[in-house]
Amino acid sequence: MKLKEKFFQQNGGLMLKQLLNEREEAIESGSSREVRRPTTTIYNAEELSKATNNYHESRILGRGAAEVAGALAYLHADASIPIIHRDVKSSNILLDDDYKAKVADFGASRLVPIDQAQLSTIVQGTLGYLDPEYLLTSQLTEKSDVYSFGVLLAELLTGKMVVSYMRLEEERNLANYFLASMKDDRLYVILDDSLVMNDNEGISTERRQQIEEVAQLTMTCLRMQGENRPTMKEVSIVLDGLMRRSCKKQHWVLDAEAKNNEEEEKVALLEAVQLDSYSQSSITTVGESKAMPLLEIEIGGR
């Protein structure tokens, strides 16, 4: 670990940190002061290992996605007064000391009266994450957060920028790029390299199924009409189900390994007992075999 830190510093790591710290955004402002935070954070290998349960496959698409979905579902359905965040994006997802994802920056959020399903507001949000239906109608609903969360999932799957002028004009928006790629059956072409093993190793069936289910969920979140999108509660249920299945399989593997180890210990113990018994009988036999020739010599001498 110290060697890696040394290489990091020697290869411009300190300068990189300095440059990233200069890229800040305001999180609190007032007449007298403004609080800002870096838009990017560097995590070391130990921190990443802890956050991903030692890079287990169940965390491939990010445990944080399920946690964020659960938080938004709570805001929409379980809070005493429903809340629409209105600015769900990757830079508003923070990690606590236990590396659990937390939704931050409620500066644009709106309370939703219980008797209203939508609000007429001035359009506010972040380019690339903004719900196109909300943009066109100025009608804000909880499904606007669902769309933004869909963009967040597309980010996790592809590792690509939300808005990029390096892509074709009709695909500069990540949501459009993702949907067009899915339509052309190019999911495994656009996936982030960290999700796709090299051709020699291939992709496990479990991993492939997980990726495809999340991709399908992303598509439903990005539907143009809000009424056709799932609720955050439904999204949360799907992601929690994927996590539970992965964790359950992990437990099965651990249980199987434990049983195998137990059987191996039993076999080893049995072999040790047999070897000990064999050794004792062998010692006796050797003693007897040594005595017999002596006896024969004595008899012959007479």
C-alpha positions in Angstrom: 0.0 0.0 0.0 2.8 2.4 0.9 4.5 1.6 -2.4 1.3 2.4 -4.3 1.1 5.8 -2.5 4.7 6.5 -3.4 4.0 5.8 -7.1 0.9 7.9 -6.9 2.8 10.9 -5.6 5.7 10.4 -8.0 3.4 10.3 -11.0 1.6 13.5 -10.4 -0.9 12.4 -7.8 -0.5 15.4 -5.6 -1.0 17.7 -8.5 -4.1 15.8 -9.5 -5.6 16.2 -6.1 -4.9 19.9 -6.2 -6.6 20.2 -9.5 -9.6 18.2 -8.4 -10.0 20.3 -5.2 -10.1 23.4 -7.4 -13.2 22.0 -9.2 -15.8 22.9 -6.6 -19.5 23.6 -6.5 -21.5 25.7 -4.0 -23.6 23.7 -1.5 -24.6 26.5 0.7 -24.7 30.2 0.1 -25.7 33.3 2.1 -25.2 37.0 2.4 -22.0 36.5 4.3 -20.5 33.2 3.3 -20.5 30.4 0.7 -19.8 26.8 1.5 -18.3 24.8 -1.4 -17.2 21.2 -1.9 -15.0 19.3 -4.4 -17.0 17.8 -7.3 -14.6 14.7 -7.4 -13.0 12.5 -4.7 -10.2 10.0 -5.0 -10.5 6.8 -3.0 -7.6 4.5 -2.4 -7.6 0.7 -2.9 -8.4 -0.1 0.7 -11.4 2.3 0.7 -12.7 0.8 -2.5 -12.3 -2.7 -1.2 -14.3 -1.9 1.9 -17.1 -0.1 -0.1 -17.4 -3.1 -2.5 -17.1 -6.0 -0.1 -13.7 -6.9 -1.5 -14.9 -6.3 -5.1 -17.6 -8.9 -4.8 -19.7 -9.5 -7.9 -22.9 -8.5 -6.0 -21.5 -4.9 -5.9 -20.6 -4.7 -9.6 -23.3 -2.2 -10.4 -22.8 -0.3 -7.2 -24.5 -0.9 -3.9 -25.0 2.8 -3.9 -27.7 2.6 -6.6 -30.0 0.5 -4.4 -29.4 2.8 -1.5 -30.2 5.9 -3.5 -33.3 4.3 -4.9 -34.4 3.4 -1.4 -33.8 7.0 -0.2 -35.8 8.5 -3.1 -38.6 6.0 -2.6 -38.8 7.1 1.0 -39.0 10.8 0.0 -41.8 10.1 -2.5 -43.9 7.6 -0.6 -43.1 7.3 3.1 -42.2 10.8 4.2 -45.0 12.7 6.1 -45.0 15.2 3.2 -43.8 13.8 -0.1 -40.6 15.4 -1.4 -39.4 15.6 -5.0 -35.6 16.1 -5.1 -35.6 17.6 -8.6 -31.8 17.5 -9.0 -30.8 13.8 -8.8 -27.3 13.4 -10.2 -24.0 11.7 -9.5 -22.4 14.7 -7.8 -25.3 14.8 -5.4 -24.6 11.3 -4.2 -22.2 11.3 -1.3 -20.6 8.5 0.8 -20.6 8.5 4.6 -17.9 7.0 6.8 -19.2 3.5 6.1 -19.2 4.2 2.4 -23.0 4.1 2.2 -24.6 6.3 -0.4 -26.5 9.4 0.8 -28.6 11.7 -1.3 -27.5 15.3 -0.8 -28.3 18.9 -1.9 -32.0 19.5 -1.4 -31.7 23.1 -2.6 -34.0 22.5 -5.6 -36.4 20.1 -3.8 -40.1 20.7 -3.5 -42.7 19.5 -1.0 -45.7 18.0 -2.7 -49.1 18.6 -1.0 -50.9 15.3 -0.4 -53.8 16.3 -2.6 -51.6 17.1 -5.6 -49.8 14.7 -7.9 -47.9 17.4 -9.8 -46.6 20.9 -9.4 -46.4 23.8 -11.9 -42.9 25.2 -11.4 -40.1 27.1 -13.1 -38.0 24.4 -14.7 -34.9 23.7 -12.6 -32.3 20.9 -12.8 -29.1 19.8 -14.4 -28.6 19.4 -18.1 -28.5 15.7 -19.1 -30.4 14.6 -16.0 -33.5 16.8 -16.6 -36.8 15.0 -17.3 -37.8 16.0 -20.9 -41.5 15.9 -20.0 -40.9 18.3 -17.1 -38.8 20.5 -19.4 -41.6 20.7 -22.0 -44.6 21.1 -19.6 -43.1 22.6 -16.4 -45.2 20.0 -14.6 -43.1 18.5 -11.9 -43.9 15.0 -10.6 -42.1 12.3 -8.7 -41.5 10.6 -12.1 -39.1 13.5 -12.8 -36.8 12.0 -10.1 -37.3 8.6 -11.7 -36.0 9.9 -15.0 -32.9 11.5 -13.4 -32.2 8.2 -11.5 -32.4 6.4 -14.9 -29.7 8.6 -16.2 -27.7 7.8 -13.1 -28.1 4.1 -13.8 -27.0 4.7 -17.4 -23.8 6.4 -16.0 -23.1 3.4 -13.8 -23.6 1.0 -16.7 -21.6 2.8 -19.3 -19.1 5.0 -17.4 -19.8 7.7 -19.9 -20.4 11.4 -19.5 -24.0 12.6 -19.3 -23.5 15.1 -22.0 -20.7 14.7 -24.6 -20.1 16.6 -27.8 -17.8 13.7 -28.9 -20.9 11.6 -29.7 -23.3 12.1 -32.6 -25.7 15.1 -32.3 -28.7 12.9 -31.6 -26.7 10.9 -29.0 -24.9 13.7 -27.2 -27.4 13.2 -24.3 -26.4 10.0 -22.5 -30.1 9.0 -22.1 -30.6 9.1 -25.9 -27.3 7.4 -26.5 -28.2 4.6 -24.1 -31.7 4.1 -25.5 -30.5 4.1 -29.1 -27.8 1.5 -28.2 -30.3 -0.7 -26.5 -32.6 -0.5 -29.5 -29.7 -1.7 -31.7 -28.8 -4.5 -29.3 -25.4 -2.9 -28.5 -25.6 -3.1 -24.7 -22.3 -5.0 -24.4 -20.6 -2.6 -26.7 -21.3 0.5 -24.6 -20.8 -1.1 -21.2 -18.1 0.3 -18.9 -14.9 -1.8 -19.2 -15.0 -2.5 -15.4 -18.3 -4.5 -16.0 -17.1 -6.5 -18.9 -14.3 -9.0 -18.4 -11.8 -9.5 -21.3 -12.8 -12.0 -24.0 -10.6 -14.8 -22.5 -12.4 -14.8 -19.2 -15.9 -14.0 -20.4 -18.9 -12.8 -18.4 -20.5 -15.1 -15.8 -24.1 -16.0 -16.3 -25.0 -14.3 -13.0 -23.2 -11.2 -13.9 -24.8 -11.1 -17.4 -28.3 -11.5 -16.0 -27.7 -8.8 -13.4 -26.4 -6.3 -16.0 -29.3 -7.0 -18.4 -31.9 -6.6 -15.7 -30.5 -3.3 -14.6 -30.3 -2.2 -18.3 -34.0 -3.0 -18.8 -34.8 -1.1 -15.6 -32.8 1.8 -16.8 -34.9 1.9 -20.1 -38.1 1.9 -18.2 -36.9 4.9 -16.0 -36.0 6.8 -19.2 -39.4 6.5 -20.9 -40.5 9.8 -22.4 -43.9 9.8 -20.7 -43.7 10.0 -16.9 -46.9 7.9 -16.5 -45.1 5.0 -18.2 -42.1 5.1 -15.8 -42.0 3.0 -12.7 -42.2 4.6 -9.3 -39.1 4.9 -7.2 -40.6 2.3 -4.8 -40.8 -0.2 -7.7 -37.3 0.7 -8.8 -36.0 0.2 -5.2 -37.8 -3.2 -5.0 -36.1 -4.4 -8.2 -32.6 -3.3 -7.2 -33.0 -4.7 -3.6 -34.1 -8.0 -5.2 -31.0 -8.1 -7.3 -28.8 -7.4 -4.3 -30.5 -10.0 -2.2 -30.1 -12.7 -4.9 -26.4 -11.9 -5.3 -25.8 -11.9 -1.5 -27.8 -15.1 -1.1 -25.7 -16.8 -3.7 -22.6 -15.5 -1.9 -23.9 -17.0 1.3 -24.5 -20.3 -0.5 -20.9 -20.3 -1.8 -19.6 -19.5 1.7 -21.8 -22.2 3.2 -20.6 -24.7 0.6 -17.0 -23.7 1.2 -17.5 -24.1 5.0 -19.1 -27.6 4.5 -16.2 -28.6 2.2 -13.7 -27.3 4.7 -15.5 -29.2 7.5 -15.5 -32.4 5.4 -11.8 -31.9 4.6 -11.1 -31.5 8.3 -12.9 -34.7 9.1 -11.0 -36.6 6.4 -7.7 -35.2 7.5 -8.5 -36.1 11.1 -9.5 -39.6 10.1 -6.4 -40.0 8.1 -4.3 -38.8 11.0 -6.0 -41.3 13.4 -5.4 -44.1 10.9 -1.8 -43.0 10.4 -1.2 -42.9 14.1 -2.7 -46.4 14.5 -0.7 -47.7 11.6 2.5 -46.2 13.1 2.0 -47.8 16.4 1.4 -51.3 14.9 4.4 -50.7 12.6 6.7 -50.0 15.6 5.6 -53.3 17.2 6.2 -55.3 14.1 9.6 -53.8 13.6 10.5 -54.7 17.2 9.3 -58.3 16.6 11.1 -58.6 13.3 14.3 -57.5 15.0 13.9 -60.1 17.7 13.2 -63.0 15.4 16.6 -63.0 13.6 18.4 -62.8 17.0 16.5 -65.8 18.2 17.3 -67.7 15.0 21.0 -66.9 15.4 21.0 -68.2 19.0 19.2 -71.4 17.9 21.7 -71.9 15.0 24.6 -71.3 17.4 23.4 -74.2 19.6 
